[in-house]
Amino acid sequence: MIKKILQFLLFLGIGVSIMAWLFNSQSAAFQEQCRLDGIPSDQCSLADKLLQDFGTVNIWWILAVLMAFTASNIFRAWRWQMLLEPMGYKVGFGNSLMTILVSYLANLFIPRMGEVARAGSLARYEKVPMEKVMGTLVVDRLMDFICLGLVVGMAFLFEGDTVLAFLSQNKKADSGGGLWSNPLVWGLLAAMALVAVLMYGLRKKLAEIALFRKVGTLLKGFLDGLRSVFKLKNPALFIAYSLGIWVMFYLQCLFNLKAFPPTAQLGWSAAMMVFVFGTFGFVIPSPGGMGTFHALSIASLALYGISGSDGFSYANIAFFSVQIFYNLVAGGISLILLPRWNRHQEGRLGH
């Protein structure tokens, strides 16, 4: 128990520290902009701006955000049922969905704790061995990793020029031909191809090195997990659910951008880049992506000329709508409902 409390305090400290640093840096930049605009400093508070920005949010777009997130959870629940069925366990949709919602709640306190809470809850209420539940979560995360890779690739395919233009601070300096005419890009691809050829040629010698053996084992597990998907009764449906989850995640980001006036003009491809940056913010261990999501969202919006203060407001609107409001409410309700739901189900079976 003490270990869990210390972990919570550690990760909370990380999130709060990043948030404090972000707020102070954005507040200083906001004050400087006010000075340049001739606005008195006592009328230029980032906290006041944040509150005012929350008041400008289009509530209908926020409702669309919550609906998209709900749909992603439903797809994930269906996908999880499919993973457990070949092992002889027909898991109820209610338990599958509510344990997923509980996992999001747990992640608000201790990063990665949600997987343990999710597996433990389902194992308890559906009488499935814990190790088998954990095995399905490995495949679950594997598919998420593949989908994330696809999204990252698509984002840089459609918005790579924007990133290069931002880094050069001048679109005209971007070699005049965009991403694929940049010699650095082709040089990087050539270097990657050379490394791949060398590694293939030296594969027997590399196999003798402990580090490469470990990497090989991980890759084998990755491929085994991928092959297991095609052993399902309906692998096409499983892949459709996986894509559906990430389409809904992307729509969350797009709808959040539409909800906030300073970002509402950004198009679908810009939303994809913002989505990629924000997703990586959740990968870094911080409670619910606190601070890390905000920092990377601000960085991604800077690519499109959105000021740091507006980026900070957007990040907080997106964070509070899903991570705080939805996950606290839905996760809390699910935590309360799970035992009652299962007592009710047992009562029905008893009759």
MIBA-568719 format. One record per residue: x, y, z of N, C-alpha, C in turn; residue in three letters. Coordinates in steps of 0.05 Angstrom, whole numbers, plus 5000, padded with zeros to 4 digits. Atoms other than C-alpha are relative to their C-alpha. Last residue first. Example, Ala and Ser with C-alpha at 12.3 -4.5 7.8 and 13.67 -1.06 7.14 Angstrom:
498449764999527349795143498550225014SER;501849765000524649105156501850245000ALA;
***
This chain:
502850065005433346354774499749844974HIS;500950174978440646314795497149924996GLY;499250275007442746594728498949805020LEU;501650085024438647224741500749714993ARG;502750054991441647284811498249914977GLY;500050264986448647194783497249935010GLU;499750215020447347764734500049725012GLN;502550015015444748214789500149784979HIS;501950134981450748064833497349964986ARG;499450285000455048224772498349845020ASN;500750125025451848894760500449705000TRP;502950025001452249074833499049864975ARG;500950214982459648914836497049965000PRO;499050275006461149304772499149785020LEU;501950185013456549894785500949714997LEU;502350054982460750274835498249794989ILE;498950124976467250224796497849935020LEU;499550295006463350354732501149865024SER;502550145002460551004761500449704995ILE;501150024973467451234782497349855001GLY;498450194985470451074714498949955028GLY;500650275010464751424678501649795015ALA;502950074997465152044722499549724991VAL;500750004971472752094732497149915003LEU;498750234987474251874660499449995030ASN;501050265009469252344629501149775016TYR;503050044998470552974669499249724993PHE;501149934974478052934683497049945002ILE;498550124978481252574625498850055027GLN;499850295000475952724573501349895025VAL;502450125011473353434578500149705001SER;502250004980478853664625497549864990PHE;499350174977484653464580497749985019PHE;500050285009481553734515500549815024ALA;502850075008479854404547499849704993ILE;501650034976486654424582497149934994ASN;499150244986490454284518498349955025ALA;501050235015486354814480500749745015TYR;502950014995487755334534498849764986SER;500450084972495255194532497049975007PHE;499450284999495255234457499649885027GLY;502450145012491755904461500449705000ASP;502249974981497256144509497449874990SER;499750174977502755854466497750015020GLY;498449904978500156204404500149805023SER;501749964977497355804345501850085024ILE;500249724993501655904283498250065024GLY;502149875016500455224253499550295009TYR;499550055028506854884277498150154982LEU;498249805009505655214344500849974971ALA;501649775010499654764351501750234991LEU;501250075026504254154355498450244989SER;497950025020508654454410498849954972ALA;499149735006502554664451502150004978ILE;502249875015499753964445500750284993SER;499950095028506453674465497850114983LEU;497549905012506854084529500149934970ALA;500249715004499553964548502450114985HIS;501949955022499953214538499850304994PHE;498750105024506253184581498250044976THR;497549865006503253634634501249914974GLY;499949734988498053134658502750134994MET;498749825019498052534611500350285010GLY;501849925020492952164654501250184978GLY;502850074995497752164712498150104978PRO;501049784984504752224680497049945004SER;501450054974508851674649499450245016PRO;498149934978510351894577498649975027ILE;498150224998505751514529501950065023VAL;501150204982500052004541501949775004PHE;500249884973503952594512498949805020GLY;497450054988505652144452500150125028PHE;499950284992498152164438502749935013THR;501450044975498152924439500049715010GLY;498449884978503652964387498649955027PHE;497650154996500052474341501650115024VAL;500850254987493252814350502549835006PHE;500549934972496253494334499349755016VAL;497349944987499153194270499650075029MET;498650254998492352884252502850035013MET;501050144976488753524268501449745004ALA;498849874977493153874217499249875026ALA;497350104999490853354166501650135022SER;499950274992483453474181502949905002TRP;501250215015483754224178500549725010GLY;498150215008485154764229498649774986LEU;499549995028480055334229501949794990GLN;502250115015477155154297500650004970ALA;499050235015483855264332497949884981THR;497349965012482755974359501149774984PRO;499849815022475155844367502850054988PRO;498649774990475655214411500450204977PHE;501549894977470454664397501250275009ALA;502349855010473254524327498550145023LYS;499049775014479954324357497750184990LEU;499049814980476453874407501150254987ASN;502349874987472553554350500850205021PHE;501249825020478853404311497750165012LEU;498249785004482253104372498850214981CYS;500049864975476352664390501750264997GLN;502449825001475752484316499850165026LEU;499449775018482852204319497750205000TYR;498049844986481151764379500750254984PHE;501549854979474851534343501950185016MET;501549795015478951344281498550175021VAL;498149785006483750984329498750224983TRP;499149884975478350544360501750254994ILE;502149834989475150414293500850145025GLY;499949755015481750164264497850195011LEU;497549874993482149644320500250274985SER;500249894973474849454312502450175007TYR;501949785002475849364237499650145027ALA;498449785011482048934250498250254997ILE;498249924979477848484295501750244991PHE;501649844981472348464243501850105022LEU;500749755014477348244190498450185019ALA;497849804998480247724238499450274987PRO;500549795020473547364244502150225002ASN;502150085018474246694278499550214978LYS;502749954990480946894307497949924980LEU;501150254992487346554283497250035012LYS;501150135024489247174243499049725006PHE;502449855009490047574308498749854977VAL;502350094985494747044335497450134992SER;501150245013499647204280497549905014ARG;501349915025500647914307498749764986LEU;502449874993502047644377498450094975GLY;501850204991507047164349497350125007ASP;501150145024510247724309498149785008LEU;501749815015511048164371498749864976PHE;502549984985513547574412498150194986GLY;501350255004518847444358497350005015LYS;501250005027520648174358498549754995LEU;502249815000521648164434498650014973LEU;502150124985525947544429497550175001THR;501150225017530147854375497749865013GLY;501649865020531148484418498649794981VAL;502449904986533448044475498150144980LYS;501650244995538247664428497450095014ARG;501550065025540648344402498349755004PHE;502049795005542448564473498349934975LEU;502350024982545847904489497850204994ALA;499949784980550447914429497449995016ILE;498450084977551147234394500250225021GLU;501650184983545247384348501649915024ALA;501749844982549147984321498449835019LEU;498249894980554347504292498550175021LYS;499050224984549047104256501850105022LYS;502050094981545247734233501149775017ARG;498550084975551448054202498249875020LEU;497550145007548748084131501549905024GLY;500850255012541648264155502549834994TYR;501050174979544348804201499249724990MET;497750084983548549094145499149815022LEU;498550205015542549104098502449895016VAL;501650245002538049444150501649784985ALA;500050134974543449954167498549734999VAL;497350114997544250124093500249855026LEU;499850245017536650204085502849875003ALA;501750214987536350674146500249744983MET;498550104976542151084118498549775013ALA;497850165010538651144050501649885023ALA;501050255010532251364084502249824990LEU;500950154977535951894124498949724991LEU;497650094987539552144062499449825024GLY;499050235016532952174025502649895012TRP;501950224998529952604080501049754986VAL;499750114973536153044086498249755003LEU;497850205000536153154010500449865027PRO;497949924982529253484014502249795001ASN;497749905015525253333952502350105017SER;498650215014520552873989502250104981TRP;498750214984518553374042501849814983LEU;501450154980517053983999501649775012GLY;501550225011519754223933498649825021GLY;501849945022522454913944498349774991GLY;499050135025528454683985498050034977SER;500450294999524554884048500649864974ASP;497450134997527655574050499849705001ALA;498449975024521355864020502749875002LYS;500850205020517255584077501650014975LYS;500649865025521255984127499349794979ASN;501249744994522355824201499450154974GLN;498349815015526755234178499250295005SER;497350034991523754794232501950204986LEU;499849894973516855054218502949995010PHE;500249715003517554934143500250135027ALA;497549905012520054224156500050314998LEU;497950034980514154084202502650114990VAL;500549804979509154364153502249995021THR;499149745010512253964096499650225021ASP;497149994997511353324137501150274991GLY;499249754987503853454143503050035004GLU;501749775008500652944097501050275010PHE;500450015029506052394098498450254991LEU;497649885012508152594169499849994969PHE;499749724992501052494195502450134987ALA;501849845016500051854154500350305007MET;499150005028506351534183498250184983GLY;497549845001504551734254500950024971VAL;500849724997497451454245502450194997VAL;501449925024500050794218499250305001LEU;498049975021504950734275498850094974GLY;498649754995499450874325502150054978LEU;501849785009495250324293501450275004CYS;500050005029501049834301498350234989ILE;497349915009502150024374500150014969PHE;499949714996494649974388502750114990ASP;501649885021494649274357500050315002MET;498550045025500449074402498450134977LEU;498049785002496849374462501649984975ARG;501549755001490848914452501950234996ASP;500949975028495448324437498550264996VAL;497649985016498948424504499350044971VAL;499249724999492248544537502550064984LEU;501649865020489947854514500750304999THR;499150085027495747534551498550154979GLY;497649845006494047924614501049944972MET;501049725005487047614613502450184992VAL;501250005026490146924606499050274992LYS;497850015020494947044664498850004972GLU;498749745004489147274708502150004977MET;497449994988485046644699501550254993PRO;498050075020477946814677502750025014VAL;498750264992472446804730501949904978LYS;500650205021468447354694501349735005GLU;502850015006468047824754499249794979TYR;501650044976474947714784497049954993ARG;499450274990478847624720498249935024ALA;501350195018475348234690500549715010LEU;502949984998477148664750498649794983SER;500950114974484348424754497050005003GLY;499750295000485648534680498949885025ALA;501850115021482849244680500149695000ARG;502849984990486149434745498049884981ALA;500250184978492949174722497150005011VAL;500050275011492249524655499649795022GLU;502550075012490050164689499949724989GLY;501550154980496150194733497349904989MET;499750285005500150404672498549825020ARG;499750085028500651114699500549704998PRO;497350125004498451174772500149914971ILE;498549994975492751634792502849894997PHE;499949724991489251824727501750025026LEU;497749875012491151134701500250295007ASN;497550074986486450824751502450144989ALA;500149874974480451194721502649955016LEU;499449725006482350974651500050165026TYR;497149985006482650254676500850294995SER;498550004975475750324708503050034996VAL;500449744989472950504640501350035027LEU;498449815016475949884610499850285012ILE;497250044991473049464667501950184984THR;499649874974466249764652502849975010MET;500049715002466449584578500750135026LEU;497849925017468548854586500250304998SER;497550024985463948754645502450094984ASN;500149814978457949014607502650005016GLY;499349745010459748634543500250215023PHE;502249825004459747964579500950284991GLY;500249784980465647514569497750184993VAL;501949815012464846864531499450225020LYS;501349824981471046494554498350204985TYR;502350134987473345884515498550175020GLY;499150144976480346114498497749865015MET;498650255009478046294427501149845024PRO;501750225009472946774460501549754991GLU;500450204979477847194499498449764991LEU;497450124992480647594441499649785020LEU;499050175022473747714410502649865008MET;501750245000471047984476501049804979GLN;499150164978476948464478498449745003TRP;497550135008475248724410501049825021ARG;500650215020468048854430502549854992TRP;501450214985470349244492499349764981ALA;497950154984475349634450498849775016ARG;498450165019469949824399502149835015PHE;501750225008465450044457501549824980ILE;500150194978471150454486498249764994ASN;497450134999472350804420500149785021SER;499950205022464950954414502649854999ALA;501850224993464951284482500149784979THR;498550164980470951704462498449775009PHE;497950145014467251934399501649825019ALA;501250225015461052094439502149844986MET;500750214980465152504489498749764986LEU;497550114989468352904433499449765018VAL;499150175022461553014399502649865009ALA;501750234999459053294465500849794979LEU;499050164977465053754464498349755004ILE;497550145008463153974394501149845023TRP;500950215017456154134419502449844989TRP;500850244984458854524478499249774982ILE;502550095011462455024434499349745012ASN;500150275012467855304479497249944990VAL;500449975029468056054491499649734986THR;502749905005467056004566499450034971GLY;501950224995473155554573497150094994PHE;500050185023477056104539498249765004ASP;501549885021474956604592499849814976GLN;502850014992477456154647498250114978LEU;500750295001484156054611497049975007LEU;500450075028484656804599499149714997LYS;502549885008483656944673499449934971ASP;502150154986489156444691497350114992ALA;500450245014493756754638497749835012LEU;499550244984492857434670499449754984SER;498950205018493458074629500849755017CYS;502350095016489358634659500849774982GLN;502150094981494258764715497549914986ASP;499550274990499858754663497849915019SER;498850004973496959364627500249715011PRO;502050074980495659234552501349995028ILE;500849774984500159604504497949955020GLY;502649905009500359044452499050245016ASP;499649915027507858934464497450124988LEU;498349764999506658904539500450124972ARG;501749784991500858424528501650265001CYS;501749935023505457974487498150235008GLN;498349855020510557994543498450094976GLU;499549734989505257804594501650174981GLN;502549865003503057214551500350295010PHE;500349935029510256974544497550164996ALA;498049805006511157004620499850094971ALA;500849754988504556644631501950224994SER;502049885017506556114581498950265011GLN;498849915025513055984618497950134982SER;498249774996509755984686501250104974ASN;501649774993503955534665501750255003PHE;501449915023508555044630498450265005LEU;498049885018513254994689498650114975TRP;499249744988507354894737502050144981ALA;502149815003504354364691500850275011MET;500149925028510953994685497850214995ILE;497649845006511854004760500050094971SER;500349734989504653784772502350184993VAL;502049865015505453184725499650295010GLY;499049955027512052964755498050164984ILE;498049794999509553054826501150074972GLY;501549754997503352654810501950235000LEU;501049935026507952104784498350265000PHE;497849955019511952094848498950094973LEU;498849744994505952174894502250074981LEU;501949805006502351594861501150285004PHE;500149985029508451164864498250224991GLN;497649865009509351334937500150024970LEU;500349724993502151154951502450164991ILE;501949895019502850494913499750305005LYS;498749995026509150314953498250144979LYS;498249774999505650485018501450044974ILE;501749765000500050005000501750255000MET;
***
